[in-house]
Amino acid sequence: MRRHADGELEAGELDGEFQPRQTSVNQPEETMTISRRGALAGLSALSLASGVRAQQPFPSRPLTLIVPFPAGGPADIFGRLLAQGMSANLGKSVVVENKSGAAGVTGMDIVAKAGTDAHVIGIASASAGSIMQSLMPKMPYDPDKDLAPVVLVVKIQEVLVVNSKLGVTDFKSLIARLKAEPGKWGCSSAGTGGITHLAIELFKRETGTEFLHVPYRGAAPATNDLLSGVVQMTILDVPVLLPHIRSGALTALAVTSDVRAPLLPDVPTIKELGFPRINSDNWYGLFAPGAASADDRARLHGAATAALKSKELVDAYTAVGGIVVGGSPEEFAAFRRAEVARWAEVIKFANVKLE
């Protein structure tokens, strides 16, 4: 510190810290101009740095893939395999987060509310992707506006089976028994309002049969009660029932799809048997937030498509009963709209209500 003649201290160095000189109201204009120039230069540099950050190419950090079902299930398997493939193509890790609840709606709500941030994506099944739109009195988001279809990832075929102890060996025999014993058979599903339930209602309508729908909380208990004889039949995903079909405990009568299941090549499709409208393929599709930019969505589509074309992913999906689909975002959007309309019709016809 230095002291003026009048005894006042002049700003200088104090305890090793630089203290800026105070500007006097009588300070020369040239000094003040230099100060302004310095401040403006600092602001320009800060603005430039912010602009560089804002213009960083997508993705600029790891992504989060919301799987709206518990870990270990089919959705989790498909989601994690897709995440691995996309990570390699994006150059950033894709981290899976399981957020289950409300048939997938809880998890997809996170994606819908991510705003413009395409670093948050989700993989929805037919339930959250199309069915719940007609079942839930009030969804927490607008599926048509708040979610942007990226690509239809995979389809999972379903199969109609009966307990083998019943002695029913073909589809024609089943229809004959159901019509001879109306209301006496029980058919399990993975839950009210899910695709397996709607498949049952569709089956009833198209075949003119009547039997009891018995909903369970998931495919596992629905299968267990079928094996024990509590119920007599079910329509569930092929991967769920495959071990019991192979063991002989269950008899597969028809695949409720347009094409035969690769894992059950000897089982006819329901279409082959004369009922083309009984199609209940389950599916999983990749969605981005509805407000995400077109460029970011295109980047996601490219990474997902490249992953879906890899032999490793195709083989892994096939091993668990999944059929890779792919396609453009526009094709997926059209498919989803058709699914919404199709299942809305079944829901109305059967007067399905959530429990």
Secondary structure, 3 states (H helix, E strand, C coil): CEECCCCCEECCEECCEECCCCCCCCCCHHHHHHHHHHHHHHHHHHHHHHHHHHCCCCCCCCEEEEECCCCCCHHHHHHHHHHHHHHHHHCCCEEEEECCCHHHHHHHHHHHCCCCCCCEEEEEEHHHHHHHHHHCCCCCCCHHHHEEEEEEEEEECEEEEEEHHHCCCCHHHHHHHHHHCCCCCEEEECCCCCHHHHHHHHHHHHHCCCCEEEECCCHHHHHHHHHHCCCCEEEEEHHHHHHHHHHCCEEEEEECCCCCECCECCCCECCCCCCCCCCCCEEEEEEEECCCCHHHHHHHHHHHHHHHCCHHHHHHHHHCCEEECCCCHHHHHHHHHHHHHHHHHHHHHHCCCCC
